[in-house]
Amino acid sequence: MYKLILKSEAEKFVKTHKIEGARFIKAFDEMRNDISTVSKYDIVRFKHTKYNDIFRLRIGKYTAIFRVVNNELVILVITIDSRGEVYK
């Protein structure tokens, strides 16, 4: 089982966007308990970065940027925001 860690920016999104935040938390909880459930969601690995463990999860008009650290069994959610703002 993976440990789920939300950085402060992601935590703030979850608190201010109750419905959308709950959807992201549900998705990350499912992945945390069974990493093979990633195929249920719109998840893409970032290309052209020096890190190969950074992904994005899109639910509706919002996107979460997260990192999976396998040797520590951690899913680190870096940020969640609208599609236009998340990459800034």
C-alpha positions as CSV (number, residue, x, y, z in Angstrom):
1,M,0.0,0.0,0.0
2,Y,1.3,3.5,-0.9
3,K,1.2,6.5,1.4
4,L,-0.6,9.6,0.0
5,I,1.0,12.9,0.7
6,L,-0.5,16.2,-0.5
7,K,1.7,19.3,-0.8
8,S,0.2,22.5,0.6
9,E,-1.0,23.8,-2.8
10,A,-2.9,20.5,-3.5
11,E,-4.3,20.5,0.0
12,K,-5.6,24.0,-0.4
13,F,-7.3,23.0,-3.7
14,V,-9.1,20.1,-2.0
15,K,-10.3,22.3,0.8
16,T,-11.6,25.1,-1.5
17,H,-13.1,22.8,-4.2
18,K,-15.1,20.3,-2.2
19,I,-16.6,18.2,-5.1
20,E,-13.7,18.2,-7.4
21,G,-11.3,17.7,-4.5
22,A,-13.3,14.7,-3.4
23,R,-13.0,13.2,-6.8
24,F,-9.2,13.5,-6.8
25,I,-8.9,12.1,-3.3
26,K,-11.1,9.1,-4.3
27,A,-8.9,8.5,-7.3
28,F,-5.6,8.7,-5.3
29,D,-7.1,6.5,-2.6
30,E,-7.9,3.8,-5.1
31,M,-4.4,4.1,-6.6
32,R,-2.9,4.1,-3.1
33,N,-4.6,0.8,-2.2
34,D,-4.2,-0.9,-5.6
35,I,-1.7,0.8,-8.0
36,S,-3.1,-1.3,-10.9
37,T,-6.3,0.8,-10.9
38,V,-4.5,3.6,-12.8
39,S,-5.9,2.3,-16.0
40,K,-9.4,3.6,-14.9
41,Y,-8.2,7.2,-15.0
42,D,-6.8,9.7,-17.5
43,I,-3.2,9.5,-16.3
44,V,-0.2,10.3,-18.5
45,R,3.5,10.2,-17.7
46,F,5.4,13.5,-18.3
47,K,7.8,13.3,-21.2
48,H,10.9,15.3,-21.7
49,T,11.7,15.8,-18.1
50,K,14.7,14.6,-16.1
51,Y,12.3,12.7,-13.8
52,N,10.5,9.7,-15.2
53,D,8.2,9.3,-12.2
54,I,6.0,12.4,-12.7
55,F,2.5,12.0,-13.9
56,R,-0.7,14.1,-14.5
57,L,-4.2,13.0,-13.6
58,R,-7.0,14.8,-15.3
59,I,-10.6,14.8,-13.9
60,G,-13.0,17.1,-15.7
61,K,-11.4,20.5,-16.2
62,Y,-8.9,20.1,-13.5
63,T,-5.4,18.4,-13.5
64,A,-3.3,17.0,-10.7
65,I,0.5,16.8,-11.1
66,F,1.9,14.0,-8.9
67,R,4.9,11.8,-8.4
68,V,5.1,8.1,-7.6
69,V,8.1,7.2,-5.5
70,N,8.2,3.4,-5.7
71,N,11.2,2.7,-3.4
72,E,9.3,4.6,-0.6
73,L,5.8,3.6,-1.7
74,V,4.6,7.2,-1.8
75,I,2.2,9.1,-4.0
76,L,3.2,12.8,-3.7
77,V,0.5,15.2,-5.1
78,I,2.4,18.3,-6.0
79,T,-0.5,20.5,-7.3
80,I,-4.1,20.5,-8.5
81,D,-5.6,23.3,-10.6
82,S,-7.4,24.1,-13.8
83,R,-5.7,22.9,-17.0
84,G,-4.4,26.4,-17.9
85,E,-3.0,27.2,-14.5
86,V,-1.5,23.9,-13.4
87,Y,1.5,24.0,-15.8
88,K,2.6,27.6,-14.8
